[in-house]
Amino acid sequence: MNKFADRLKELRSAKGITQTDLAKALTVDQRTISNWEKGIREPNFDTLLTVSKFFGESTDYLLGNEDY
């Protein structure tokens, strides 16, 4: 189970935005978001920080090192 994939999809859905919306906000391709949510790929460190700031969550939470 890929915690990042699950949490990204959960956070995106809770915010009510599409993969395309998130891709535009993070300046990545929609396919990138899809691959992250499927657990095929993961973002690099800098992008992980950007995702963290966008959702207001810690990187530890996104990576599954914290639960709250």
N, C-alpha and C positions, 0 to 999 in steps of 0.2 A: 504494500500500500504506500502510495506517495503522498505524504502529508502536504507538501507544497501544492500539488495539483488539486487536492481536495479543498484545501483552505482558500486557494485562489478562486476556485469556482464558487465556493460558498460566499466569500466576501463580495465577489462581483455580482452574484445573484441578489444578495441582500441589498446591495446598493441600487439594484434595478437597472444595470447597464449591460449592454451587449458586449460580446467579444470585440466587435468593431469599435465601439465607443472606448473601451479600455485600451485597445491598440493605439487609437489616435491620441489618447491622453498620455500614453507612455512612449509615443513615437516609435512604435514597432509595427510589424505587419500582423494582421488578424490571424494568419496561420501560426505565427509565433505564440499568440495567446492560446490558440487551440492546442498546439503541441505541448505547452506548459500544462494545460488542464487535463490532457490525456496522459501526462507523465512521460512523454517521449523525450522532452528536453526540459532543462531548467535554466533560469536566467543567470547571467554572470553576476558578480558581486555588486557592481555599480547599478545594474538594473534591479537587482533585489532590493537595494536601498531605495530606489525610486518607487517600487511597488509598495514597500513598507510605508513610505511617506504618503503616498496616494491614499492608502486605506487607513492610515493612522494606527497601524499595528507594528509590533516589533518584528524584527527579522527572526528572532527566536520563535515567535508564534507562527510565522509563515512557514518556517522549516520544521515545525512540529516539536521543537525543544521545550515549549511552554504550552500549557493549556489554561485557558481562562475564559 
